[in-house]
Amino acid sequence: MLDDERYMAQALELAKRGAGKVSPNPMVGSVLVKDGQVISEGWHQKYGDLHAERNCILNCRQDMSGAVLYVTLEPCCHYGKTPPCTDIIIESGIKKVVVGAMDPNPLVSGKGVEILEVHGIQVVTGVLEKECLELNRAFFHYITTGRPFVTLKYAMTMDGKIATASGKSRWITGEKARENVHQDRNFFSGIMTGIGTVLKDDPLLTCRIPGGRNPVRIICDSNLRLPLESSVVKSAHEGRVIIATCCRDASCYKPYEKAGCQVIFVKPDEGGHVHLPSLMDILGKEKIDGILLECGGTLAWAALQSGIVSQVQTYIAPKIFGGDTALGAVGGQGVDAPDQAFFLNPVKYQWFGEDLLIESEVKNYVYRNC
């Protein structure tokens, strides 16, 4: 069992190399072992390219008869952009497959394991399952709901402020924490903010790590107030920009489309703002499987209230701003009583320099498809 965990941990590290390159497919890693020696490795490198198991087997230059294949996700058994991985595993002479997590995709979901077992291959499942599930939490959410996995991220001071009373916010956290944010921008296929943040800060919303990939930039702009001279519009030809609006006048879309942006109409909610659940349905069809929500308090509250947020990232900096009018991370109307709060289950704590990151799941998360 210890050897199984060791090789699966190696496969997990390989899988992470696909971050930012394989979505909306999952990140998958694979290790081939024979007589206690690793004889090949592979991972899913790019969306549409060969899967991890095929890469691993095709990379092998030794006899695979009797070998053990470790893979972080159940091998696929259907034709997609590539042939079924179960086929090449059966043909290879591999005697045993160790699987980290089962695939929730209805096209696979236990069928891959069943096919291997029918062909006399021993299958062990659930090795480092928690870690394998966590790695692809966005994929698992997306494949089962058809909607992006949304992570609300914000940085605040010890007294809960995201800006000073004068509105200045650069910078709350230190350099190491901000570097990690860019790692997450590479990980998530989309990044979303509201028009208020754009008007106030004019963010570029790109990934600034070497070799990183820019996420699709999504701006919630109910009344189409986004300035054409804003950084995100001016850079639309360098990376995809989606403007979600309630404006029905399609003629107003033309200047943005000419600049390279994609404008989509989303039905308004009761307050006349972009109906966020409907927007998630649309973005899911655009194959955006995960969204990092970096926004102000108004959109943060609307996202929580609409039920689209499944995870919260809170960066806490060891400083105090004070100020009665200084903004907090979540605005809006708020709840009436403590027992009406959005309860969180903290699942991970990490330090980045002097700043603490707490990652939490939204407790009893239910997507309100209204």
N, C-alpha and C positions, 0 to 999 in steps of 0.2 A: 504493500500500500504506500509506503514511503517513497519507493521508486516511482510508482504511478503519479504521485503528487509532484515529485521532482520534475518528471518529464512533462507533465501537464503545465506546470509553472513555466517551463521553457517554451511550451507552445503558446501560452498566454502572452509572453513577452514578444514573440514573433507576431502574434495577431495585432498587437498595438502598432506595429509598423504600417498597418493599413489605415490608421486614423486620418480622416480628412480626404481619403482617396477612394473608399469603397462604397460609401452610402449612396443609395438607400439599402445596400446589402450589408450584412454584418461583418465585423472584423473577426477573422478566423485564422488560427495558427495550427500547425501540424508538425509532429516530430515522429520519425520512423526509427525504431530501436530493434537491434538484433544482437543476441548474446551479450546484453548489457552495454552495448555501444550504440551511440547515435550514428546512423548511417545516412540520414538525409533530413532536411528541414524544408518547410514551405509555409507560405502565408498568402492570403488573398491580397494582392497588391494594388488592384485598381478595378473599379466598377466595370463589369463586362469582360474582364480577363479571367483566367483560370482560377478555380477555387484552391484553397490551401492544400487539400488532400492531393489534387492532381499535380500541383506544383511540387509537392513533397515527393510523390512517387516518380514523376518524370525527372526530377533532379537526381534521383538515386542511381548510382553507378555500380551497385552491388546486387547480389542475389537476394531478393526479398522473401524468399520462401521461409515461412515460419516466423517472420518478423511481427512486431507489434506496432500498430499505428496509434498515436495519440493525437486527438483532435479536439479543439475547444467547443465545437458545435456539431451536433448530429449531422452526418454526411447526407447530402441531398440525394434524392432518388428520382428527380424529374428533369426534363429538358427545359432549360431556360436559355440564357445567352451561352451556356456551356453544357456539355453532356452531363449525365448523372455521375456524381463521384462514387456512388456505390458500384457502378460498372467497373471502373478501373481498379478499385480495391479488390473486387472479386477476382479480376483477371491477374492481379499481381502476385498472388500466392501468400498474401498476408494472412496470418492465422488468428489474429486477435486485434480488436479495435477498442480503444479506451476513449470514452466520450465525456466531455466536461458537462455540457448542458444539452438538453433536448431542444429541438427546433419547434417553436410554436407555429411556424408557417403551416397552414392546413395542407399544403402540397407535400409536406414532409411529415412532421409531427408523429414520430414513432414509426413511420413506414420505412425510413432509411435503416433503422436498427433491425426491423423485422426482415427486410430483404437480406441483410448481411447474415443474420442468424439462419435463415432458410438455406443459405448457401454454405452452411457449416462453419461460419466464422464466429468465434466467441466475441461477445460484446459486453463490456463493462461500462456502466453509466454513472454519472453523478460525482466524478472525481474533480475536486475543487469547483463544485457546481456554483457555489455562491459567487466566487470570483468571476467565473465565466458568464454568469447571468448579469453581474454588475457591468462587465465590459460592454455588453450589447444591450443595455437597458433601453436605449433609444430605439434600436431595431425591434426589440420584442414588443414595445409599446406600439410602434408604427405598424408592424405586421398584423397585430391583433385588433387595432382600432381603425387603421387607415389614416390616422392623424399624427402630427408631430409630437414628440416628447418635449415638453416645454420646461425649461429650467429658468426660474426667476433669479437673477443675480444682482446683488447690490453690495456696495461697500459703505460702511458707516463708522462713526466714532463710537467711543465707549458710552456716550450719552445719546446714541441713536440718531445722529445727524448725518445727512448725506451732502450737506453744503453749509456754509456759514450763513449768518443772517443777511449778508450782502449778496448771497447767491453763488459765491465762489466755491468750487469743489475740487480743483486740481492742486495738489493731489491728496486724497484721504489716505490711501495705502502706499506702501513703499514699492520700490522697483521690482522686487521678487514676486510680490503678489500680482502686480500688473503683468509680469511676464507669464504667470500662470493663466491669467485671463486670456492672453493671446493663444496659449496652448488650447484652451477651451474653444476659442473662436475657430481654431483649426479643426477641432474635434466635431463641433456641431455644423450641420449643413446649412443652417440659417441663423441669422441674428436679427432681432426685432426691437424696434424702439418706436416712440410716439413723436408726433409733430412738435410737441412742446420741447422735448429734448433736443431735437434738431434746431429749432429756432433759438434755443438758449445756448447750446454748446457747439453746434455745427460739427458733429463727429463724422469721421470717415468710416468707422465701423469695419475696418479691415483687420486682417491677421498679419502682425508684423514680427513673425519669427522666420528665420532662414528656411526655405523649402516649404513653408506653410501654404495653406490654401485659404483664399478668402471665402467666407460664408456668403450665401445669398442674403443680401440686405433687404429687410422688409420694414417699411415705414407705414405706420397707422396714421392716416391723415384724412379724417372724416370729410372735411370741407375743401380738400385740395389746396392747402396753403403753403406747400413745400416750395421754398424759393428755388428758382432755376439756377441761381448762382451758388447754391449750397454745395458743400464738398461731396456729398453723396450723389447728387445729380451730375455734377461735373465729372465724376469718375465712373459713371455708369457704363461706359464703353470698356472699362478695365475690369469690371466685375458686375454680376447681375444685381439689379435693383428692382424690387417689387414695391409699388405704391398701392396700398389698400385704402380705398375711399368709398364714401357713401354718395359721392357726387354722381348724378345720373347723366349729366351733360357730357357726352363722349367727346364733343368738340374741344373741351378743356383738356383732354388727355394728350392732344397732338404735340404740344411743346415738350412734354415729358417723354413721349415716345420718340420724338426726333432726337432727344438727348440720349436715348438708349435705354430708358426705363420701361418697365412693364407696368401698366396701370390696370388694376382689377376692381370691378365694382363689387362691394359687399353690402348686403342689406343692413340697414341701421338697426341698432337696438332701441329700447324705449326712450333713451336719452338722445338719440340721433347720432350716436357714435358707431364706429365699426363693430358689428356683431362678431365677437371674437370666436365663438364656436363655429360659426359659418366660415370665418376666415381659415380656421384650422382645417376644415374639410377641404377647402380649395387648395391650401398649401400641401396637404397630404397627396392630392391628385397631381401636384407638381413635383412629387417625389422628394419633398423636403421632410426628412424623418425626425429631425431634432432641431429645436430652436433655443438659442440663448437669448433670454429676454433681458436686455439692458435698457432700463427706462426710468422715468420719474415716478413719483408716488401716485399720480392719477392713473396711469396705465397699469401700474403694479396692482393697485386695488381692483381695477376693472378685470384684470386677468385672474386674480384670485377669486373674485366674486363669480365670474363666469364659469369657473371650474376647469380651466385649461391648464393650470399649473400643477405639475406632479412632483417637482423638486425645487428646493430653494437653496441657493448658495449665498451665505452671508459672510462677508469679509469684515472683520472687526479690527479697527486700528486703535492702538493704545494712546488715544488723545481725546480731548474734550473741546467742543466748539461752544456749547452753550447757546443762549439766544432764544427768546420766546418765539420768534418768527422764523428761526432756522428750520429748514425742511427735514422731515423724517423720510424713511425709506418707502413707506406705504401711506398714501393719502386717502382721498375719497371720504365717504360718509363714515366708514368704520362700523364696528359692531356695537350693539346696544349694551351687551352684558358680557362678562368674561367667558361664560360658558358657550358663547356664540363665536368664539375666536376660531381662526384657522389653526388647528393644532398640528405640530410638526414632530416627526420622529428623527432626531439627529442620528445619522448613520456613520459619519466620518468627520474626523478633526485633523487638520493639517496646519502646520506653521510655515509661513513664508516670511522669513526675517522676523520682524516684531509683530507681524499681522497674523491673526488667526482666521482660518477658513472653516466654517461649519457647514457641512452639506446635510440637508434634511429632506426627508420625504414628507409630502403633504399627507397627513394622517386621514385615513378613510377617504382617500382620493376617489372621487366619482366625476367622470366627465359628463357635464350637463348639456346634453345635445338639445338645446332649446332655441 
